[in-house]
Amino acid sequence: MNLIRVSAFSFVCLCVLALMSLLADEIMQQEIRPLLAVDIIEQLHRQFALLSGGRGKDGAPIITFPEYSGFNDVPDEDFLNVVTYLTSIPSLDAASIGFIIIIDRRKDKWSSVKASLSRIAGAFPGNLRLVLVLKPSKFFQRAIAEVGIKLHKDEFKMKVLIMMLNSLPDLYGYVDKGQLTPELGGSLEYCHSQWIHHRTAIENFAMTVKTTAQMLQKFGTDLAETELPNDVQCTKDLLAAHADKHNSLQLALKQGTTLLGCIKEQAAKSENHKPNPDEMENQTTVERLLAQLDETENAFEQFWCKHHLKLEQCLQLRHFEQDYREVKVSLDSLGESLSSLSVIGDCLARVEQLLTELKTLEENARVKKAQLHALHGDQLIQSNHYAVDSIRPKCIELRRVCDDFSNETKKKTDVLSKSLQIHKGIEKWCESGIYLLASQAVDKCQSQEGAELALTDIEQFLESAEMNQLTELRNLHNQYEVVLSEDIKASVLKALKRLEDVQEMFEKRNVSLKRLSAKQTRPVQPVAPRPESSPKRPTLKNPSRTTGTQQRESDIASQLSTSSPQGYFAELDNSELSHLTPPSLENKRDVLFGNLPEIYEFHNRLVESIFGNLENCIEKPELVGTCFLKRKEELQVYEKYCQNKPRSEVLWRQCGDSLFFQECQKKLDHKLSLDAYLLKPVQRITKYQLMLKEMLKCSKSEGVAELEEALATMLDIIKSVNDSMHQIAITGFEGNLSELGKLLMQGSFNVWTDHKKGHSKVKDLARFKPMQRHLFLYDKMLLFCKKREETSDGHEKTPSYSFKHSLKMSAVGITENVKGDCKKFEVWYNGREEVYIIQASSMDLKNSWVSEIRKVLTGQLEACRGTHSSCALESKCP
């Protein structure tokens, strides 16, 4: 682990020296001054003892005990605390001279004088220089005092002189008037509350300085032993913590500067004012504390700059390392994708797809991010970062991986580009040749002239191919044969084999035409070529159709076929694979496949129906529309399949990775897994309407009506399927949804409520705050639900609808327009006992809902009228 040791030792030494200097100061000596002003603030405010700042002629500090009627009631502990605190304030030099005590009892009795002297004698903690007592002014009390002091002097146990003074002029003989407060006839300005405020502030500042010095000493020691964190967040936290400690020193300096300004301002309040020794000492103390703090700060700042830079560089390093790990993992994943990308394409489309995938990988932002991160590492190195030896290898590694990726991408691009060139040439030549063969009408080749013309076209095509493309493509294969892998060679040879097959077709046609071009003694009957049979397509019932018709049948069959999952369906009964069947699939075949067999049978009937009328449909496309209209009810099989699809997907996520499905996929030679084929019926239901739309674009006016009706039917079925998918996600409804009639519409709205029976505050709140509700409109009921998004196993969110409220349509009314918003309408219930203001996202959506609700209400009204009419007729019958 790295340690922050740069200049740490010298900084710790400076902190220790500063702390020793502070501890040497008498302000900071806790042994000499155990008490602070804040500890005895209430006792000080009583003013039974004062340290005004005055000094005797020899510099002895003066403590005054002014007139205080409750002096005898002051507890001994309070008296001792105050006197002890006052004697601790003057400097050691001043205190060593001894204290002068002035006891003012001019308005008091001898008993008070005696009590004061006894307390001072028994509890005064400092050295006494002189005790001056202003005797009671009344004659009788003064006489008693004079006698009493002589009789009881030994009781006071004082080793100093006690002077009993009759008046203030006697006092001036011992203490100069300038050192006495106005209460004693002097000129020394003194405010007790201000004195307490200054003492409290000075002591607080002194304690702050001491605490700061101790903190800096500990801080320096901690810094010297601090281990650099290994992650970003811990480094941020450490940097913030150290910054907070650094800022605390600044606060202490600010506090001391403010205090010094207040003291100087008090000292300069008048031109003639001369600060007393205590004020001078306070100012000197604060200035000394500030100087010591300033010295400590300079030492601290010198170290802090280096330490802070080290922490910032540490944070930069941790960010760099964290990003490096993320980028490296991303690059490794990208490299694996590149490695797994095949360069083998057995057809033009596959090669083009591989090139597209390769280009996507090549342009991936992760490579650019890695390059930028390496550049960021270079910038850190250039900025003299302390961890250059750790950063440089990572930059080198990133660039190496990027270069390897770039080289591999270029290599695969080159191989696939050559493969694409070969395939394109073969495709172009083969398609041109097949088109030429197909365009030669068999009936026109029956004559000698027609056969000769066809033969000439074929010979010219073969000559041009041999001279230009064919030789070039074969040479291209031979040129790159050395660098191509065995798999790629096989793929290219397969394409060249197709070229040879087409060439063989030409040669056979060439032989046939040469025979036809010669005069024949027998007539030749034309026979149309028959397409190869495919086990995946239905057997055609009419083999005499033209090649064009057969091709259209093949296209339609491929569009309508969804039989791929049937192979998996059958393999579930295969005993050889029973041991691989996942337990979660047991007795759940119908859940996984839904009603797929039913859809398969429906497709077969639909294909046979269209094939049976295919030639008629060419002339009358409306027959295709009729074919769909006749099977309107049968198309409902899709709704059942789509409703089961969520359950099927959950089951597939549980068992899709099993060996059973992997073996089935290999056995069936499917490129895609089963879940891709299970999605086909969901996709197929949308393709019917696309096919009908395309037919409408190409149809004449006489066939448009049937196709439009078929298109409307398919769109209605799609809407019904979509609505049913939402309906099955409703939760919390205790009734039976199937009893509510047909689901007509569903959608999300903002909803406000206004109920007559509701609390007034609830009503006011409801008017301004909309609820997000998903509405389901049935023939018999309107449901209000709350839409919730749920995520399962890391897959995309699927909605669910928590039931909140319902309205019977038999008691519903509607107001089409709401003042203030054209997208709002009202649905009210039981004569406006409950009113729901519904806001749609658009005018079209609002109008469609209003129209549908009115249809429901109109239908109910007509049904009600019909019932009444029937009842009336029955009542008239005998």
C-alpha positions, 0 to 999 in steps of 0.5 A: 500500500502506498503511504503519503509521506511527502514532507509529512515528517517536517510538518508533524515537527512544526505542529509539535513545536507550535503546540509546545509554544501554545502550551507554554503560554499562560493562557493555555495552562489548564493547571494554573487556570482550572476554571473558565468564565463560562463555568461560573458565569452566573457568579461573576454577574453578581459582582461581589468581587471585581478585577477592574484592571487597576494596579498598585504603585508596585504593579500589584493587581487590584481585586475589589470587593464592592458594596454587596448587600448579599455578600454573607449569603454567597455560598463558600463554593461560589466565593472560592470559584470567583476569587480563584478565577480572578487571581488566575487572570493576571500574568505570572509576573504580576501575580508574583508581586501579590494582590491588593484587596480593596474591601468597600464596606462604607454602607455596611456594618462591622459584621460584614467587614469581619465576615469579608476578612474571614472569608478572604483569610480562609479562601484567598488562593493567591499571594496577598500584598495589602488589604485595604478596608473602607470602614463603615461610614456611620460613627457607631459602626466605624468605632466598632470596626476600629475596636474589632480589628484590634481584637480579632486581628489574629483570627484572620490569620493574615500575614499581610498588613490590613489597613482600616481606612476612614474615607476615599482620600485615605485610599488614594494614599495607597492606590493612585486614583487612575487605577480606581473605578469611578465607584471609588472616586477614580478615573479607571473605566470599567464595564463588568458585562463587557469585561465578562464578554471579553473574557469569555471570547478570549478563553473560547478563542484560546481553547479553539487555538489549543484544539486546532493545534492538537487537531493539526498535530494529530492530522499531521500524524494521520497523514503520515500514516494514511494509506491511499484508498484503492477505489474511487469513492473511498478516495473521494471521502478521504479527500473531502475529510481532509479538506474539512479539517483544513478548512477548520483552521481557517475558521479559527483564524477568522474568529481570532481576527474578529476578536482582536478587532473588537478589543482594539476598538474598545481600547481606542474608544476615546483619544484620552483613554489609556488601556489598563494593564489587563486590556493590554494583556488581553490584546497581547494574548490574542495577537500572540495566539494569532501569530502562532496560528499564522505560523502553524498555518504557513507550515500547514499550507506548505504541506497541504498543497503537496498532500492535496495534489497527491490525493487529487492524483490518487483520485485521478488514478482510481478513476483511470483504473476503474474506467480501464477495467470497464473498458478492458472488459468491454473490449474483451467482450467485443473481441469475443464477438469479433472472434465468433463472427464467421467469415463463411457465407453460403449465399450473397445475403449471408455474406452481406449480413456478415459484412454489416455485422462486421462494420457494426463491430468496427464502428462500435463506440467502445473502441473509440472510448478505449482510445480516448482512455489511453489518451487520457492516460498519456495526459496524466503521464505528461502532468508528472503523475506519481503513478506513471509506472502504473498508468503507462502499461495500461495505456500500452495494453489498451492500444495493443487490444485496439490494434489487434481488434483493428487488424482482425477486423481488417482481415475479416473485412478483406476475406468477406469482401472477396467472398462478396465479390465472388458471390455477386458475380455468381449471383449476377451471372446465374440470375441473368442466365435463369432469366434468359432461360425463363424468357424463352417461350417454349411455344416459340421454340417449336419452329425452326426460326424460333429455336435458332433465335433462342440458340443464338441468344444462349450461345452469345450469353455463354460466350460472354460469360466465359470471356468475362465473368466466369474465368475471372471468378475462377481465377479469383478463387484460385488467387485467394485459395491459399489464404482461405480456410477450408470452410471458406473454400467449401463455401466458395466452391459451393457457389461455384458449383451453382454456377456450373449447374446453371451452365449445365442447364444452358448446355442442355438447353443448347442441345435441345434447341439444336435439335429443335432447330433441325427440321422434325418429321414429328410434331413436338408437344410442349411440356412445362417444367415441374418445380421440385417438391418441398416437404415444407409446403402443401402439395399442389392439387393442380399440376398443370398450372403455369410456372408463374402460378406455381411461383405465386403459390410458393410465395404465398405458402412461404408467407402463411406457413408457421409450421417450424415449431411443429417439429419441436412439438413432435419431439416431445413425444420422442422417447429417445429425447425424454431424458433431456426433457426439462422438469419445468416442461413436464405436462406444460406443452400446451402452455409453451405452444398454446393453440399452435396446432389449431393455428397450423390447421387454420393456415393449411385451410387458408392456403388451400383456399387461396390456392384453389382460387389463385387463378381467379384471384389474379383477375378478381382480387376481391376473392382474396378479401372474401376468403378472409371474410369467410374466416373471420371467426376462425381468425380468433384463434390468434387472440387465444394464442396471444393471451397465452404468450406471456405464460409461454415466455415465462416457461421458455425463460425457465427451460429454453437453455436446456439440452433438449431444445438444443438437440431439437434445433440441431436435428431440425437444422434450424438457424433460430431457436424455438422462441423465434418461431413461437413469435411468428403467429404474433407477427403473422396477425399483423402481416395479413393487413399489410398484404391487404393494404398492398393489394388495395394499392394495386386493385381496380375499383370493382374489387376495392370494396371487398378488400377494404372490408377484409382490411377493416376486419383484420384491423378489428381483429388486431385491436381485439387481440391487443385489447385482450392482451391488456385485459388479462393483466387486470388484477384485483377484480373480484368479478368475472370479466367474461360476464361484462360483455365485449371489451370495446376500448382500453387506454390511459387517461388523467382522471379527476373526481368530484363526488357529492358525498365526499369530504370538502377537502378531499373534493377540493384536492381532487379538483386540482390533482389528477389520477393516472388511470387505465380505463377498460370499457365493456358493454356492461361496465367501465373499469378504472385501474392503475397501471403498474410496470413490472420487471421479471428476471431482467427482461423488459417491463410488462404492464399490469392493471390494479383494479380500483373502481367500476361503474355500471353502464346502465347508470352512466351518463356522459357530457361530451365537452368540459369547459377549459379543455377540449380534450376532456369529457365527463362521465357521471354516475347515479344522477351526478352523485359521482362525477369523473372528469377524464382527459385524453391525450388527443382530440381523436382519442377523446372523440373515439371514446365519447362515440363508443360510450354513446353507442353503448348508452344508445344500445341500452336505450334501444334495448330498453325500449324494445323490452317495453314494447314487448311487454306492452304487446304481451299485456294486450294479448288475450 
